[in-house]
Amino acid sequence: MMVNRRSAAHFGALLLALLFSIFSTAVVAAAIPNCRALSGDFPPRCARNTVDPLSGETCTDYGYDCLWQVTDRKLPSGERRIEINGEWPPSIVKVQVGQRIRIELVNMLTDPEDVTIHFHGLLMKNGYVLMDGPQHITQAGVGQGKSFIYDFPTTQAGTYWIHSHAPGQYPKGLRLPLIITDPQDAGNYGYPASSEGDLDKIITLSDYWTDFWVTESLYQKGTCGGVGLEVPPEEQTFNEVIASPTGADTRQKILVTPGSKYRLRFINLGAHSRYYVWISGNQDMEIIEIDGVMLKRNQFSKGFEISSGQRVSVLVSLPTGTVAQRIMVVSDRRINKGQTGPAECMLKPTSSYSPMQYTWGWLSDSAGTGSYAFNEPSQSEMAGYGRLVKTWENEAKVAPFYQYRPKMEFTDQNRVGVDISKPCGKNNADYCLCDDHNNCLFNPSYAWNFSEVAFQPWKDQQALLPTKWTWDYIHEITLNDDKGLGVMGLRGKGVPFIAPDTQEKGMPKMGVLPQIPTLLRGLLGTSWDTSFDNPNLYGYNASQVDQTVVLPKKNEIHWFAFRTVKGDHPIHMHGHEFQIIAKVPVRTDPTTGRVFTFAEYGHTYNSIPHNTYPSRRDTIMVEKGSTVIVAIQADNPGVWALHCHNDFHAKTGMFMQIVEDIGALRERIGRFSTRYPPSSSLNPFWGWDVKMFDVGAVGLTQAGAWKVLYQTLRKTFESYGYSTAALPIQCNTATEDGSFVDMNCEDRPDFP
């Protein structure tokens, strides 16, 4: 069982830690809990008022500058988890927009398991794709005893999170909120500026397993009915704590002053659970943010759903004279209902009188006035929710389920505004739940108005229409294949994603170039030509061509149409906030129930209705039997992961990549070559060498960008077994007279 207190223990001095010296004078470190700051590593810090090496803009202060020693721990209870600096849950990262973040990640895990981290929701513009973090895509994994520095400016305020992007790893515990505040938000939305970014107003929701290493093994073996069928969670958590049946853990209580307005930030850190959230008493919540996108005022809902990876901010208040109200969080049984087989594959309900898993917290009077029993939901309270589950179970059996969307209470297609003063009864069954004797309860889900398609962003953005109504600009992606495996791909050709840097056995080898991550494939070569627009360049082999979408030209507009007929999938796109153009049902043959292919749809995309100023976010749930259409503009050169945020599915290959305007990226951050045999005697050891081009050349690449790219190159080849001494990276360095000379990069006078 998860412990209900935060561990303060720190690991003893390990051999790896001796490689670093503590930067005790760092002002930032002193202000951040459990922060260990270092100096002197590479790439160097961006000093205030100097030029940013990638964006070319003026550098600002560091709001967060810390060493992360990533370790794992097994408790006497059997619980096993990944910790940061000996702490779990890890401390929240909070900065003000415009400040920089620097994290030195050190892998100190006991198992030979790679680590990377991703800053979920941050767009990483201006070449900072180098810091985006997905293993195999932008960088190699950070192996045992290795390190990697993430250093970048923040340009977006909002609610985000940091998590491992090594496959299957963040459910083990390497996850935490990232809050980027904007002083203007409090004034815009009418809540106290003093509460902006309050750490105790951040609510994380997550599924829980005692030992996810064991869970991962069960999943990979197909224990619960085959690969693609998840192992159900053991519990659900509220702020990383399992709710106590009696009383309340302090992390369950959101302390407020009755009558005052507060911003609550919800983050779904789960591996695959989707949640439905509301506050007892049918309190209206003003939805003000989804996935970092601020919304216009006065968009209210009685509740909301939040899928894996998504974030939602709401404005609420505890009514005057009220001691506490329950924040109710119910997990979607259509996702977490479990399979047949061993006990590990069966869903374990939270209580004996409900078939569901759920958790809860409290809006609680900070003054502590009055008495209140902070108990679990009663049987009568859960009974109404249980009826909803029966409805899901029964109506999910409608065949063919994709022909007519089943009427499920918690889907946004069915949320409508209702007059709650209207009496409940069978004649009003659309918003009441009634038994055979006409005993009815008001169904709060029908009073919800949480339609992510309809939300209006604070900043209007005209609907993006494809540059051309052709398949070069409309990318149709099928989620799952006919066997229900976790795959996705263009043109209905889903195969499991194979990491582009998957190595041959026995690497490294003399005279054999290793496979490299997608980003480095785009930077490899001395000159750019149209071959960089060929998706075959970026996949592990030819079978992976349908897992790569190439956006070759700057500012062109592309649509992505995601379709699923087997399972619900939260799809996350790195590098972009996409517009939500439409959700439409999947069409089927009315006689046989066979799902039509995209080519058989019988409609043209240019006839699909959409809002003038669509809603935007970075993660969206694509529900079974539906097609979700989103739009982006190719204005962020880079290589971006596109994947299901059900971490089980992502690990088994439900993963793609977007290669965007690679020519512009090469101009900004540089290029390199690998040569066999080597052109000089600088590296005779492996029979080939690496050279970076145009280093220090004015107007060819952003000045100083080579220092950031150098880290990625060096750490990549080190991860494959090539030592820096045996494989020195050369810099094709500009001289004062405009010519270039080759030298080891570490011999440059400006190398730290």
Secondary structure, 3 states (H helix, E strand, C coil): CCCCCCCCCCCCCCHHHHHCCECCCCHHHHHCCCCECECCCCCCCCCCCCECCCCCCECCCEEEEEEEEEEEEECCCCCEEEEECCECCCCCEEEECCCEEEEEEEECCCCCCCECEEEECCCCCCCHHHHCCCECCCECCECCCCEEEEEEECCCCEEEEEEECCCCCHHHCCEEEEEEECHHHHHHHCCCHHHCCCHHHEEEEEEECCCHHHHHHHHHCCCCCCCCCCCCCCEEEECCEECCCCCCCHHHEEEECCCCEEEEEEEECCCCCCEEEEECCCCCEEEEEECCEEECCCCEECEEEECCCCEEEEEEECCCCCCEEEEEEEECHHHHCECCCCHHHECCCCCCCCCCCEEEEEEEECCCCCCCCCCCCCHHHHHHHHHHHHHHHHHCCCCCCCCCCCCCCCCHHHCCCCCCCCCCCHHHCCCEEECCCCCEEECHHHHCCCCCCCCCECCCCCCCCCCCCCCCCEEEEEECCCCCCCCEEECCCCECCCCCCCCCCCCCCCCCCCCCCHHHHHHECCCCCHHHHCHHHCCCCHHHHHHEEEECCCCCEEEEEEEECCCCEEEEECCCCEEEEEEEECCECCCCCCECCHHHCCCCHHHCCCCCCCCEECEEEECCCEEEEEEEECCCCEEEEEEECCHHHHHCCCEEEEEECHHHHHHHHCCEEEECCCCCCCCCCCCCEEEEEEECCCCCCCCCHHHHHHHHHHHHHHHCCCCCCCCCEEEEEECCCCCEEEEEHHHCCCCC
